[in-house]
Amino acid sequence: MQIWVDADGCPVEIKELLFRAAGRCRIMVTLVANQILTIPVSPYVKMLLVPGGLDAADRKIVEIVCAKDLVITSDIPLAADVVAKGAKALNPRGELYTDVNMGDRLATRNLIDEMRTAGQMMRGPSGYTPKHKQAFANELDRWLSRKS
């Protein structure tokens, strides 16, 4: 059991929460990215560098994730692939993706993408707030407590 992070777009505050949780709970946290990122010196935190390219980090995560793992990502197609392998995915805003809700989330994402393409919707998601960080921390703690 470990945590994989789609790290290229993950907020710094979330990475810091994960680093602290890794040491506290003695769980491996691996940041997957196509650029070198700064990580703390810890036996529980590592960096996996993947070649550049469209969705290279996503493909690597899907390749190596196991059913008991958690993936941190805001990428809904990646979350869908992870959930299909039996793992869980958690976005930085605190929403846990599971086999129960993934279909709805993917359908909503596809609808919004179609609307943007058609010029009907131009706004992106709202800004990241302390409320999102707290929701993430709460959901991470729930996941960690179920795993111990």
Secondary structure by P-SEA (a helix, b strand, c coil): cbbbbccccccaaaaaaaaaaaaaacbbbbbbccbbbbbcccccbbbbbbccccaaaaaaaaacccccbbbbcccaaaaaaaaaacbbbbcccccccccccaaaaaaaaaaaaaaaaacccccccccccaaaaaaaaaaaaaaaaaac
